[in-house]
């Protein structure tokens, strides 16, 4: 996983939560 993927997952998680 690249930093971009990690950032996207983090943003997605924050939006879902």
N, C-alpha and C positions, 0 to 999 in steps of 0.2 A: 504493500500500500504506500502511495506517495503522500506527501504533505497535503496535496490538493484533495485527495480522496478522504484523508482524515478530516480536513476542514469541512468538506461537504457532509460527511457523516455527522460531525459535531453540530453543524448548522441544522441538519435535518432532525437530529435528536432534540435540539433545543426547541424547534418549532413544534414537534410532536408533543413535547412535554410542556 
